[in-house]
Amino acid sequence: RVSWHPTDPCVLASSGEDGLLYVWEMSEKQRQNGGSQMPSAFQQQGAASPSVEAPAPATYPSRANSSGVLFCHAGHPSDEVVDFQFDPNDPWTVMSMSNDSGANGGSTMQIWRISDLITRTDAEVEAELDQLVANDGGG
């Protein structure tokens, strides 16, 4: 399964039978650094449907590793991730569902959020950490 991020046309997620859900950064900066290529059909639209207008790309720096992986959710370690969806009201929150293969069957649904430390600049993160240390009295 593959799904585009609801507000950033350079981010998509994929899942499979290994129980992992990957979030990929497909920005021009990432491609120049040797990362994965965004399919040409999606470069302008930023979504699976050509009729959907893409939002402006995010301004955060590339935090993805050289393969383009921004984040990997391993909360379904032994089960196939059969469905997932970004929350349109809180785009870094994701709902994922696995198909439990145990004797009782059933499914497991998880709701989780990708830390905004991934999407913020180093300066923003350092400023927040400095503020937390100052508020805590340094110890």
N, CA, C and O atoms as CSV, one atom per row, in Angstrom:
chain,resi,resn,atom,element,x,y,z
A,1,ARG,N,N,0.843,-1.166,0.000
A,1,ARG,CA,C,0.000,0.000,0.000
A,1,ARG,C,C,0.893,1.235,0.000
A,1,ARG,O,O,1.936,1.249,0.654
A,2,VAL,N,N,0.490,2.268,-0.728
A,2,VAL,CA,C,1.208,3.538,-0.806
A,2,VAL,C,C,0.199,4.667,-0.651
A,2,VAL,O,O,-0.913,4.590,-1.173
A,3,SER,N,N,0.590,5.717,0.070
A,3,SER,CA,C,-0.290,6.866,0.247
A,3,SER,C,C,0.554,8.129,0.332
A,3,SER,O,O,1.589,8.151,0.998
A,4,TRP,N,N,0.105,9.180,-0.347
A,4,TRP,CA,C,0.795,10.470,-0.301
A,4,TRP,C,C,0.395,11.212,0.955
A,4,TRP,O,O,-0.739,11.086,1.418
A,5,HIS,N,N,1.317,11.989,1.513
A,5,HIS,CA,C,1.070,12.863,2.648
A,5,HIS,C,C,-0.004,13.883,2.234
A,5,HIS,O,O,0.028,14.355,1.097
A,6,PRO,N,N,-0.951,14.239,3.113
A,6,PRO,CA,C,-2.055,15.120,2.702
A,6,PRO,C,C,-1.669,16.568,2.423
A,6,PRO,O,O,-2.413,17.267,1.735
A,7,THR,N,N,-0.529,17.045,2.933
A,7,THR,CA,C,-0.172,18.444,2.711
A,7,THR,C,C,1.202,18.639,2.096
A,7,THR,O,O,1.536,19.756,1.700
A,8,ASP,N,N,2.005,17.596,2.002
A,8,ASP,CA,C,3.353,17.739,1.447
A,8,ASP,C,C,3.519,16.786,0.270
A,8,ASP,O,O,3.591,15.573,0.467
A,9,PRO,N,N,3.581,17.313,-0.950
A,9,PRO,CA,C,3.663,16.452,-2.131
A,9,PRO,C,C,4.987,15.707,-2.271
A,9,PRO,O,O,5.138,14.877,-3.167
A,10,CYS,N,N,5.948,15.996,-1.393
A,10,CYS,CA,C,7.245,15.324,-1.455
A,10,CYS,C,C,7.356,14.174,-0.458
A,10,CYS,O,O,8.418,13.563,-0.338
A,11,VAL,N,N,6.278,13.875,0.253
A,11,VAL,CA,C,6.301,12.833,1.270
A,11,VAL,C,C,5.235,11.793,0.961
A,11,VAL,O,O,4.085,12.131,0.679
A,12,LEU,N,N,5.629,10.519,1.018
A,12,LEU,CA,C,4.678,9.423,0.870
A,12,LEU,C,C,5.023,8.334,1.858
A,12,LEU,O,O,6.124,8.305,2.408
A,13,ALA,N,N,4.075,7.434,2.082
A,13,ALA,CA,C,4.290,6.309,2.992
A,13,ALA,C,C,3.971,5.020,2.250
A,13,ALA,O,O,3.157,5.001,1.326
A,14,SER,N,N,4.632,3.934,2.676
A,14,SER,CA,C,4.380,2.624,2.079
A,14,SER,C,C,4.432,1.564,3.170
A,14,SER,O,O,5.151,1.709,4.158
A,15,SER,N,N,3.665,0.503,2.979
A,15,SER,CA,C,3.669,-0.607,3.932
A,15,SER,C,C,3.587,-1.910,3.175
A,15,SER,O,O,3.305,-1.942,1.977
A,16,GLY,N,N,3.840,-2.992,3.902
A,16,GLY,CA,C,3.797,-4.290,3.259
A,16,GLY,C,C,3.673,-5.420,4.249
A,16,GLY,O,O,3.234,-5.232,5.383
A,17,GLU,N,N,4.064,-6.592,3.806
A,17,GLU,CA,C,3.906,-7.806,4.591
A,17,GLU,C,C,4.924,-7.941,5.712
A,17,GLU,O,O,4.782,-8.821,6.561
A,18,ASP,N,N,5.949,-7.091,5.736
A,18,ASP,CA,C,6.989,-7.198,6.757
A,18,ASP,C,C,6.630,-6.514,8.068
A,18,ASP,O,O,7.431,-6.529,9.003
A,19,GLY,N,N,5.443,-5.913,8.160
A,19,GLY,CA,C,5.007,-5.249,9.377
A,19,GLY,C,C,5.573,-3.857,9.558
A,19,GLY,O,O,5.368,-3.246,10.607
A,20,LEU,N,N,6.280,-3.338,8.569
A,20,LEU,CA,C,6.893,-2.022,8.663
A,20,LEU,C,C,6.131,-1.020,7.802
A,20,LEU,O,O,5.602,-1.367,6.746
A,21,LEU,N,N,6.083,0.222,8.266
A,21,LEU,CA,C,5.494,1.308,7.501
A,21,LEU,C,C,6.570,2.377,7.359
A,21,LEU,O,O,7.031,2.944,8.350
A,22,TYR,N,N,6.962,2.645,6.120
A,22,TYR,CA,C,8.015,3.624,5.834
A,22,TYR,C,C,7.404,4.933,5.364
A,22,TYR,O,O,6.438,4.943,4.602
A,23,VAL,N,N,7.985,6.049,5.833
A,23,VAL,CA,C,7.640,7.375,5.329
A,23,VAL,C,C,8.860,7.860,4.566
A,23,VAL,O,O,9.970,7.897,5.098
A,24,TRP,N,N,8.638,8.231,3.313
A,24,TRP,CA,C,9.718,8.586,2.399
A,24,TRP,C,C,9.664,10.068,2.060
A,24,TRP,O,O,8.583,10.637,1.909
A,25,GLU,N,N,10.830,10.690,1.942
A,25,GLU,CA,C,10.934,12.057,1.431
A,25,GLU,C,C,11.389,11.960,-0.013
A,25,GLU,O,O,12.435,11.378,-0.302
A,26,MET,N,N,10.615,12.524,-0.910
A,26,MET,CA,C,10.896,12.419,-2.338
A,26,MET,C,C,11.182,13.797,-2.941
A,26,MET,O,O,10.871,14.040,-4.107
A,27,SER,N,N,11.768,14.688,-2.159
A,27,SER,CA,C,12.008,16.050,-2.621
A,27,SER,C,C,13.138,16.102,-3.648
A,27,SER,O,O,13.906,15.151,-3.795
A,28,GLU,N,N,13.221,17.204,-4.338
A,28,GLU,CA,C,14.299,17.426,-5.304
A,28,GLU,C,C,15.648,17.371,-4.593
A,28,GLU,O,O,16.609,16.812,-5.122
A,29,LYS,N,N,15.721,17.953,-3.393
A,29,LYS,CA,C,16.960,17.928,-2.615
A,29,LYS,C,C,17.367,16.488,-2.327
A,29,LYS,O,O,18.545,16.146,-2.435
A,30,GLN,N,N,16.413,15.646,-1.965
A,30,GLN,CA,C,16.710,14.244,-1.674
A,30,GLN,C,C,17.186,13.524,-2.932
A,30,GLN,O,O,18.133,12.740,-2.867
A,31,ARG,N,N,16.552,13.774,-4.069
A,31,ARG,CA,C,16.966,13.115,-5.310
A,31,ARG,C,C,18.378,13.541,-5.704
A,31,ARG,O,O,19.154,12.724,-6.201
A,32,GLN,N,N,18.719,14.811,-5.487
A,32,GLN,CA,C,20.066,15.285,-5.800
A,32,GLN,C,C,21.110,14.636,-4.911
A,32,GLN,O,O,22.272,14.507,-5.298
A,33,ASN,N,N,20.695,14.224,-3.715
A,33,ASN,CA,C,21.608,13.564,-2.783
A,33,ASN,C,C,21.661,12.065,-2.997
A,33,ASN,O,O,22.216,11.342,-2.169
A,34,GLY,N,N,21.092,11.584,-4.097
A,34,GLY,CA,C,21.169,10.161,-4.414
A,34,GLY,C,C,20.033,9.343,-3.867
A,34,GLY,O,O,20.099,8.114,-3.888
A,35,GLY,N,N,18.985,9.985,-3.375
A,35,GLY,CA,C,17.847,9.255,-2.818
A,35,GLY,C,C,16.933,8.722,-3.900
A,35,GLY,O,O,17.248,8.780,-5.088
A,36,SER,N,N,15.812,8.208,-3.475
A,36,SER,CA,C,14.844,7.598,-4.378
A,36,SER,C,C,14.247,8.622,-5.323
A,36,SER,O,O,14.201,9.814,-5.020
A,37,GLN,N,N,13.794,8.147,-6.464
A,37,GLN,CA,C,13.179,9.006,-7.459
A,37,GLN,C,C,11.660,9.010,-7.315
A,37,GLN,O,O,11.044,7.954,-7.165
A,38,MET,N,N,11.057,10.197,-7.362
A,38,MET,CA,C,9.612,10.287,-7.392
A,38,MET,C,C,9.162,9.942,-8.805
A,38,MET,O,O,9.742,10.451,-9.764
A,39,PRO,N,N,8.156,9.102,-8.964
A,39,PRO,CA,C,7.675,8.789,-10.306
A,39,PRO,C,C,7.299,10.063,-11.043
A,39,PRO,O,O,6.681,10.955,-10.462
A,40,SER,N,N,7.666,10.159,-12.317
A,40,SER,CA,C,7.457,11.390,-13.069
A,40,SER,C,C,5.988,11.791,-13.134
A,40,SER,O,O,5.685,12.981,-13.217
A,41,ALA,N,N,5.082,10.840,-13.100
A,41,ALA,CA,C,3.652,11.157,-13.154
A,41,ALA,C,C,3.212,11.955,-11.935
A,41,ALA,O,O,2.191,12.640,-11.987
A,42,PHE,N,N,3.969,11.880,-10.830
A,42,PHE,CA,C,3.572,12.552,-9.608
A,42,PHE,C,C,4.374,13.812,-9.329
A,42,PHE,O,O,4.100,14.499,-8.345
A,43,GLN,N,N,5.342,14.134,-10.152
A,43,GLN,CA,C,6.206,15.267,-9.861
A,43,GLN,C,C,5.442,16.579,-9.820
A,43,GLN,O,O,5.750,17.433,-8.988
A,44,GLN,N,N,4.475,16.767,-10.672
A,44,GLN,CA,C,3.715,18.011,-10.684
A,44,GLN,C,C,2.476,17.952,-9.810
A,44,GLN,O,O,2.150,18.928,-9.135
A,45,GLN,N,N,1.778,16.818,-9.809
A,45,GLN,CA,C,0.529,16.730,-9.099
A,45,GLN,C,C,0.723,16.527,-7.598
A,45,GLN,O,O,-0.022,17.092,-6.797
A,46,GLY,N,N,1.711,15.730,-7.213
A,46,GLY,CA,C,1.930,15.475,-5.807
A,46,GLY,C,C,0.887,14.562,-5.203
A,46,GLY,O,O,0.812,14.431,-3.981
A,47,ALA,N,N,0.085,13.931,-6.034
A,47,ALA,CA,C,-0.958,13.029,-5.545
A,47,ALA,C,C,-1.241,12.004,-6.615
A,47,ALA,O,O,-0.833,12.167,-7.765
A,48,ALA,N,N,-1.937,10.953,-6.243
A,48,ALA,CA,C,-2.201,9.865,-7.170
A,48,ALA,C,C,-3.154,10.276,-8.280
A,48,ALA,O,O,-3.161,9.659,-9.345
A,49,SER,N,N,-3.948,11.292,-8.054
A,49,SER,CA,C,-4.912,11.719,-9.055
A,49,SER,C,C,-4.415,12.977,-9.754
A,49,SER,O,O,-4.105,13.965,-9.088
A,50,PRO,N,N,-4.330,12.964,-11.102
A,50,PRO,CA,C,-3.853,14.154,-11.807
A,50,PRO,C,C,-4.737,15.370,-11.598
A,50,PRO,O,O,-4.289,16.495,-11.822
A,51,SER,N,N,-6.000,15.175,-11.169
A,51,SER,CA,C,-6.902,16.303,-10.986
A,51,SER,C,C,-6.709,16.981,-9.631
A,51,SER,O,O,-7.298,18.035,-9.391
A,52,VAL,N,N,-5.911,16.411,-8.750
A,52,VAL,CA,C,-5.669,16.989,-7.433
A,52,VAL,C,C,-4.529,17.980,-7.528
A,52,VAL,O,O,-3.446,17.645,-8.008
A,53,GLU,N,N,-4.771,19.207,-7.069
A,53,GLU,CA,C,-3.727,20.218,-7.100
A,53,GLU,C,C,-2.800,20.028,-5.908
A,53,GLU,O,O,-3.261,19.888,-4.775
A,54,ALA,N,N,-1.525,20.022,-6.153
A,54,ALA,CA,C,-0.542,19.784,-5.098
A,54,ALA,C,C,-0.366,21.021,-4.241
A,54,ALA,O,O,-0.344,22.136,-4.762
A,55,PRO,N,N,-0.238,20.839,-2.913
A,55,PRO,CA,C,0.103,21.973,-2.064
A,55,PRO,C,C,1.562,22.349,-2.267
A,55,PRO,O,O,2.329,21.594,-2.864
A,56,ALA,N,N,1.935,23.504,-1.775
A,56,ALA,CA,C,3.330,23.929,-1.890
A,56,ALA,C,C,4.221,22.981,-1.098
A,56,ALA,O,O,3.832,22.537,-0.018
A,57,PRO,N,N,5.408,22.661,-1.611
A,57,PRO,CA,C,6.312,21.782,-0.870
A,57,PRO,C,C,6.687,22.367,0.480
A,57,PRO,O,O,6.740,23.586,0.641
A,58,ALA,N,N,6.945,21.507,1.443
A,58,ALA,CA,C,7.347,21.947,2.772
A,58,ALA,C,C,8.715,22.617,2.702
A,58,ALA,O,O,9.486,22.395,1.768
A,59,THR,N,N,8.997,23.430,3.695
A,59,THR,CA,C,10.261,24.160,3.706
A,59,THR,C,C,11.275,23.557,4.660
A,59,THR,O,O,12.348,24.129,4.847
A,60,TYR,N,N,10.967,22.408,5.275
A,60,TYR,CA,C,11.922,21.814,6.209
A,60,TYR,C,C,13.102,21.208,5.457
A,60,TYR,O,O,12.986,20.838,4.289
A,61,PRO,N,N,14.240,21.114,6.145
A,61,PRO,CA,C,15.429,20.565,5.493
A,61,PRO,C,C,15.301,19.059,5.309
A,61,PRO,O,O,14.520,18.408,6.003
A,62,SER,N,N,16.056,18.517,4.390
A,62,SER,CA,C,16.033,17.075,4.182
A,62,SER,C,C,16.623,16.370,5.390
A,62,SER,O,O,17.783,16.587,5.738
A,63,ARG,N,N,15.824,15.525,6.030
A,63,ARG,CA,C,16.279,14.736,7.171
A,63,ARG,C,C,16.343,13.258,6.799
A,63,ARG,O,O,16.745,12.423,7.609
A,64,ALA,N,N,15.945,12.943,5.578
A,64,ALA,CA,C,15.912,11.549,5.153
A,64,ALA,C,C,17.324,11.012,4.992
A,64,ALA,O,O,18.258,11.759,4.700
A,65,ASN,N,N,17.466,9.708,5.188
A,65,ASN,CA,C,18.767,9.111,4.946
A,65,ASN,C,C,18.983,9.001,3.437
A,65,ASN,O,O,18.127,9.420,2.659
A,66,SER,N,N,20.108,8.447,3.023
A,66,SER,CA,C,20.450,8.432,1.602
A,66,SER,C,C,19.460,7.640,0.755
A,66,SER,O,O,19.404,7.842,-0.458
A,67,SER,N,N,18.676,6.745,1.356
A,67,SER,CA,C,17.701,5.988,0.574
A,67,SER,C,C,16.379,6.730,0.461
A,67,SER,O,O,15.489,6.282,-0.262
A,68,GLY,N,N,16.227,7.854,1.157
A,68,GLY,CA,C,14.990,8.616,1.120
A,68,GLY,C,C,14.054,8.310,2.274
A,68,GLY,O,O,12.978,8.902,2.355
A,69,VAL,N,N,14.429,7.400,3.175
A,69,VAL,CA,C,13.568,7.051,4.303
A,69,VAL,C,C,13.633,8.163,5.342
A,69,VAL,O,O,14.703,8.477,5.864
A,70,LEU,N,N,12.486,8.753,5.633
A,70,LEU,CA,C,12.373,9.799,6.633
A,70,LEU,C,C,12.069,9.193,8.002
A,70,LEU,O,O,12.539,9.688,9.026
A,71,PHE,N,N,11.275,8.112,8.011
A,71,PHE,CA,C,10.840,7.494,9.266
A,71,PHE,C,C,10.376,6.071,8.981
A,71,PHE,O,O,9.823,5.797,7.915
A,72,CYS,N,N,10.598,5.168,9.930
A,72,CYS,CA,C,10.099,3.799,9.810
A,72,CYS,C,C,9.350,3.446,11.083
A,72,CYS,O,O,9.925,3.485,12.170
A,73,HIS,N,N,8.070,3.102,10.960
A,73,HIS,CA,C,7.251,2.661,12.094
A,73,HIS,C,C,7.299,1.139,12.149
A,73,HIS,O,O,6.893,0.460,11.206
A,74,ALA,N,N,7.794,0.616,13.253
A,74,ALA,CA,C,7.920,-0.835,13.408
A,74,ALA,C,C,6.991,-1.350,14.502
A,74,ALA,O,O,7.322,-2.311,15.196
A,75,GLY,N,N,5.835,-0.717,14.658
A,75,GLY,CA,C,4.886,-1.098,15.699
A,75,GLY,C,C,4.089,-2.342,15.409
A,75,GLY,O,O,3.395,-2.843,16.293
A,76,HIS,N,N,4.163,-2.857,14.202
A,76,HIS,CA,C,3.481,-4.101,13.826
A,76,HIS,C,C,4.556,-5.118,13.447
A,76,HIS,O,O,4.640,-5.500,12.279
A,77,PRO,N,N,5.373,-5.563,14.384
A,77,PRO,CA,C,6.583,-6.317,14.040
A,77,PRO,C,C,6.377,-7.665,13.375
A,77,PRO,O,O,7.261,-8.126,12.652
A,78,SER,N,N,5.259,-8.303,13.591
A,78,SER,CA,C,5.121,-9.641,13.000
A,78,SER,C,C,3.907,-9.768,12.091
A,78,SER,O,O,3.578,-10.867,11.645
A,79,ASP,N,N,3.245,-8.666,11.817
A,79,ASP,CA,C,2.009,-8.726,11.055
A,79,ASP,C,C,2.023,-7.787,9.857
A,79,ASP,O,O,2.611,-6.707,9.909
A,80,GLU,N,N,1.384,-8.199,8.804
A,80,GLU,CA,C,1.262,-7.382,7.600
A,80,GLU,C,C,0.460,-6.114,7.905
A,80,GLU,O,O,-0.619,-6.181,8.495
A,81,VAL,N,N,0.996,-4.962,7.500
A,81,VAL,CA,C,0.250,-3.708,7.617
A,81,VAL,C,C,-0.688,-3.652,6.416
A,81,VAL,O,O,-0.252,-3.455,5.282
A,82,VAL,N,N,-1.980,-3.826,6.679
A,82,VAL,CA,C,-2.944,-3.942,5.589
A,82,VAL,C,C,-3.567,-2.610,5.195
A,82,VAL,O,O,-4.111,-2.475,4.099
A,83,ASP,N,N,-3.487,-1.623,6.090
A,83,ASP,CA,C,-4.053,-0.321,5.761
A,83,ASP,C,C,-3.419,0.736,6.656
A,83,ASP,O,O,-3.003,0.442,7.777
A,84,PHE,N,N,-3.348,1.951,6.164
A,84,PHE,CA,C,-2.899,3.094,6.957
A,84,PHE,C,C,-3.408,4.353,6.298
A,84,PHE,O,O,-3.746,4.363,5.115
A,85,GLN,N,N,-3.459,5.413,7.081
A,85,GLN,CA,C,-3.933,6.686,6.547
A,85,GLN,C,C,-3.362,7.823,7.376
A,85,GLN,O,O,-3.331,7.758,8.605
A,86,PHE,N,N,-2.903,8.882,6.677
A,86,PHE,CA,C,-2.506,10.110,7.352
A,86,PHE,C,C,-3.777,10.805,7.826
A,86,PHE,O,O,-4.804,10.753,7.150
A,87,ASP,N,N,-3.711,11.451,8.983
A,87,ASP,CA,C,-4.831,12.244,9.484
A,87,ASP,C,C,-4.845,13.569,8.724
A,87,ASP,O,O,-3.873,14.321,8.799
A,88,PRO,N,N,-5.912,13.875,7.998
A,88,PRO,CA,C,-5.927,15.121,7.218
A,88,PRO,C,C,-5.916,16.378,8.091
A,88,PRO,O,O,-5.542,17.450,7.616
A,89,ASN,N,N,-6.321,16.262,9.372
A,89,ASN,CA,C,-6.340,17.415,10.275
A,89,ASN,C,C,-5.048,17.566,11.068
A,89,ASN,O,O,-4.779,18.638,11.610
A,90,ASP,N,N,-4.256,16.520,11.143
A,90,ASP,CA,C,-2.972,16.534,11.833
A,90,ASP,C,C,-2.034,15.657,11.009
A,90,ASP,O,O,-1.823,14.495,11.355
A,91,PRO,N,N,-1.463,16.193,9.922
A,91,PRO,CA,C,-0.809,15.388,8.891
A,91,PRO,C,C,0.345,14.489,9.324
A,91,PRO,O,O,0.707,13.580,8.576
A,92,TRP,N,N,0.934,14.701,10.488
A,92,TRP,CA,C,2.007,13.807,10.925
A,92,TRP,C,C,1.487,12.721,11.871
A,92,TRP,O,O,2.269,11.969,12.452
A,93,THR,N,N,0.161,12.645,12.022
A,93,THR,CA,C,-0.474,11.568,12.777
A,93,THR,C,C,-0.966,10.530,11.777
A,93,THR,O,O,-1.562,10.869,10.755
A,94,VAL,N,N,-0.708,9.261,12.085
A,94,VAL,CA,C,-1.042,8.169,11.162
A,94,VAL,C,C,-1.809,7.089,11.912
A,94,VAL,O,O,-1.504,6.792,13.067
A,95,MET,N,N,-2.794,6.508,11.263
A,95,MET,CA,C,-3.496,5.332,11.762
A,95,MET,C,C,-3.023,4.170,10.908
A,95,MET,O,O,-3.038,4.250,9.680
A,96,SER,N,N,-2.601,3.085,11.556
A,96,SER,CA,C,-2.188,1.907,10.797
A,96,SER,C,C,-2.879,0.674,11.374
A,96,SER,O,O,-3.173,0.609,12.568
A,97,MET,N,N,-3.129,-0.295,10.506
A,97,MET,CA,C,-3.818,-1.506,10.915
A,97,MET,C,C,-3.075,-2.717,10.386
A,97,MET,O,O,-2.679,-2.766,9.221
A,98,SER,N,N,-2.893,-3.705,11.273
A,98,SER,CA,C,-2.238,-4.943,10.857
A,98,SER,C,C,-3.228,-6.095,10.925
A,98,SER,O,O,-4.213,-6.062,11.663
A,99,ASN,N,N,-2.935,-7.095,10.141
A,99,ASN,CA,C,-3.747,-8.298,10.088
A,99,ASN,C,C,-3.091,-9.324,11.001
A,99,ASN,O,O,-2.078,-9.924,10.641
A,100,ASP,N,N,-3.665,-9.526,12.180
A,100,ASP,CA,C,-3.057,-10.447,13.147
A,100,ASP,C,C,-3.210,-11.881,12.674
A,100,ASP,O,O,-4.306,-12.324,12.332
A,101,SER,N,N,-2.102,-12.593,12.659
A,101,SER,CA,C,-2.102,-13.959,12.143
A,101,SER,C,C,-2.162,-15.004,13.252
A,101,SER,O,O,-1.985,-16.192,12.982
A,102,GLY,N,N,-2.408,-14.588,14.490
A,102,GLY,CA,C,-2.473,-15.526,15.608
A,102,GLY,C,C,-3.704,-16.418,15.536
A,102,GLY,O,O,-4.533,-16.286,14.636
A,103,ALA,N,N,-3.808,-17.323,16.496
A,103,ALA,CA,C,-4.899,-18.297,16.514
A,103,ALA,C,C,-6.267,-17.626,16.623
A,103,ALA,O,O,-7.254,-18.145,16.100
A,104,ASN,N,N,-6.331,-16.480,17.295
A,104,ASN,CA,C,-7.618,-15.806,17.467
A,104,ASN,C,C,-7.957,-14.856,16.324
A,104,ASN,O,O,-9.063,-14.318,16.277
A,105,GLY,N,N,-7.031,-14.645,15.412
A,105,GLY,CA,C,-7.275,-13.756,14.275
A,105,GLY,C,C,-7.448,-12.320,14.733
A,105,GLY,O,O,-6.889,-11.913,15.751
A,106,GLY,N,N,-8.222,-11.557,13.981
A,106,GLY,CA,C,-8.471,-10.171,14.338
A,106,GLY,C,C,-7.460,-9.230,13.724
A,106,GLY,O,O,-6.662,-9.617,12.870
A,107,SER,N,N,-7.504,-7.984,14.174
A,107,SER,CA,C,-6.615,-6.946,13.662
A,107,SER,C,C,-6.174,-6.050,14.799
A,107,SER,O,O,-6.811,-6.000,15.851
A,108,THR,N,N,-5.084,-5.347,14.579
A,108,THR,CA,C,-4.593,-4.371,15.543
A,108,THR,C,C,-4.533,-3.018,14.854
A,108,THR,O,O,-3.942,-2.878,13.783
A,109,MET,N,N,-5.157,-2.010,15.488
A,109,MET,CA,C,-5.111,-0.658,14.972
A,109,MET,C,C,-4.231,0.173,15.898
A,109,MET,O,O,-4.358,0.098,17.121
A,110,GLN,N,N,-3.345,0.959,15.313
A,110,GLN,CA,C,-2.483,1.855,16.081
A,110,GLN,C,C,-2.638,3.269,15.542
A,110,GLN,O,O,-2.745,3.483,14.334
A,111,ILE,N,N,-2.648,4.218,16.447
A,111,ILE,CA,C,-2.636,5.637,16.062
A,111,ILE,C,C,-1.361,6.211,16.652
A,111,ILE,O,O,-1.135,6.124,17.859
A,112,TRP,N,N,-0.531,6.796,15.805
A,112,TRP,CA,C,0.769,7.274,16.238
A,112,TRP,C,C,1.127,8.550,15.498
A,112,TRP,O,O,0.560,8.858,14.450
A,113,ARG,N,N,2.072,9.284,16.057
A,113,ARG,CA,C,2.474,10.567,15.476
A,113,ARG,C,C,3.982,10.595,15.277
A,113,ARG,O,O,4.750,10.212,16.160
A,114,ILE,N,N,4.385,11.049,14.112
A,114,ILE,CA,C,5.800,11.228,13.809
A,114,ILE,C,C,6.261,12.500,14.506
A,114,ILE,O,O,5.618,13.543,14.385
A,115,SER,N,N,7.358,12.421,15.228
A,115,SER,CA,C,7.863,13.570,15.964
A,115,SER,C,C,8.157,14.738,15.021
A,115,SER,O,O,8.725,14.561,13.943
A,116,ASP,N,N,7.758,15.930,15.452
A,116,ASP,CA,C,8.048,17.104,14.624
A,116,ASP,C,C,9.530,17.462,14.652
A,116,ASP,O,O,9.956,18.354,13.918
A,117,LEU,N,N,10.323,16.789,15.479
A,117,LEU,CA,C,11.768,17.012,15.448
A,117,LEU,C,C,12.348,16.601,14.099
A,117,LEU,O,O,13.404,17.093,13.702
A,118,ILE,N,N,11.673,15.712,13.400
A,118,ILE,CA,C,12.127,15.278,12.078
A,118,ILE,C,C,11.909,16.370,11.039
A,118,ILE,O,O,12.692,16.503,10.099
A,119,THR,N,N,10.847,17.150,11.207
A,119,THR,CA,C,10.468,18.111,10.176
A,119,THR,C,C,10.920,19.536,10.465
A,119,THR,O,O,10.727,20.422,9.633
A,120,ARG,N,N,11.513,19.768,11.622
A,120,ARG,CA,C,11.942,21.119,11.981
A,120,ARG,C,C,13.424,21.303,11.702
A,120,ARG,O,O,14.182,20.337,11.619
A,121,THR,N,N,13.821,22.564,11.558
A,121,THR,CA,C,15.234,22.860,11.315
A,121,THR,C,C,16.045,22.644,12.591
A,121,THR,O,O,15.497,22.649,13.694
A,122,ASP,N,N,17.341,22.457,12.432
A,122,ASP,CA,C,18.225,22.289,13.588
A,122,ASP,C,C,18.128,23.495,14.522
A,122,ASP,O,O,18.109,23.335,15.742
A,123,ALA,N,N,18.067,24.688,13.959
A,123,ALA,CA,C,18.007,25.901,14.777
A,123,ALA,C,C,16.740,25.929,15.629
A,123,ALA,O,O,16.790,26.326,16.793
A,124,GLU,N,N,15.609,25.513,15.064
A,124,GLU,CA,C,14.360,25.476,15.831
A,124,GLU,C,C,14.444,24.468,16.975
A,124,GLU,O,O,14.010,24.755,18.090
A,125,VAL,N,N,14.993,23.306,16.704
A,125,VAL,CA,C,15.125,22.267,17.726
A,125,VAL,C,C,16.070,22.730,18.836
A,125,VAL,O,O,15.766,22.569,20.018
A,126,GLU,N,N,17.218,23.306,18.458
A,126,GLU,CA,C,18.182,23.784,19.450
A,126,GLU,C,C,17.588,24.895,20.310
A,126,GLU,O,O,17.826,24.931,21.517
A,127,ALA,N,N,16.820,25.799,19.709
A,127,ALA,CA,C,16.192,26.883,20.465
A,127,ALA,C,C,15.188,26.318,21.471
A,127,ALA,O,O,15.123,26.784,22.608
A,128,GLU,N,N,14.416,25.329,21.062
A,128,GLU,CA,C,13.453,24.732,21.987
A,128,GLU,C,C,14.169,24.006,23.127
A,128,GLU,O,O,13.754,24.107,24.281
A,129,LEU,N,N,15.241,23.274,22.810
A,129,LEU,CA,C,15.998,22.580,23.855
A,129,LEU,C,C,16.626,23.574,24.826
A,129,LEU,O,O,16.616,23.349,26.036
A,130,ASP,N,N,17.172,24.667,24.304
A,130,ASP,CA,C,17.738,25.706,25.169
A,130,ASP,C,C,16.664,26.275,26.091
A,130,ASP,O,O,16.927,26.518,27.269
A,131,GLN,N,N,15.457,26.489,25.568
A,131,GLN,CA,C,14.354,27.020,26.365
A,131,GLN,C,C,13.946,26.020,27.449
A,131,GLN,O,O,13.666,26.413,28.581
A,132,LEU,N,N,13.911,24.735,27.109
A,132,LEU,CA,C,13.566,23.723,28.108
A,132,LEU,C,C,14.601,23.658,29.217
A,132,LEU,O,O,14.246,23.534,30.389
A,133,VAL,N,N,15.877,23.739,28.862
A,133,VAL,CA,C,16.934,23.723,29.873
A,133,VAL,C,C,16.831,24.966,30.754
A,133,VAL,O,O,16.984,24.874,31.972
A,134,ALA,N,N,16.575,26.120,30.152
A,134,ALA,CA,C,16.447,27.367,30.928
A,134,ALA,C,C,15.261,27.288,31.882
A,134,ALA,O,O,15.367,27.737,33.024
A,135,ASN,N,N,14.149,26.737,31.449
A,135,ASN,CA,C,12.953,26.626,32.282
A,135,ASN,C,C,13.138,25.609,33.409
A,135,ASN,O,O,12.518,25.725,34.466
A,136,ASP,N,N,13.993,24.617,33.176
A,136,ASP,CA,C,14.237,23.569,34.169
A,136,ASP,C,C,15.317,23.981,35.160
A,136,ASP,O,O,15.574,23.266,36.128
A,137,GLY,N,N,15.934,25.094,34.934
A,137,GLY,CA,C,16.992,25.548,35.820
A,137,GLY,C,C,18.333,24.896,35.537
A,137,GLY,O,O,19.258,24.976,36.346
A,138,GLY,N,N,18.435,24.236,34.358
A,138,GLY,CA,C,19.701,23.636,33.982
A,138,GLY,C,C,19.981,22.298,34.639
A,138,GLY,O,O,21.067,21.749,34.451
A,139,GLY,N,N,19.062,21.762,35.388
A,139,GLY,CA,C,19.382,20.497,36.033
A,139,GLY,C,C,18.196,19.720,36.251
A,139,GLY,O,O,18.273,18.615,36.788
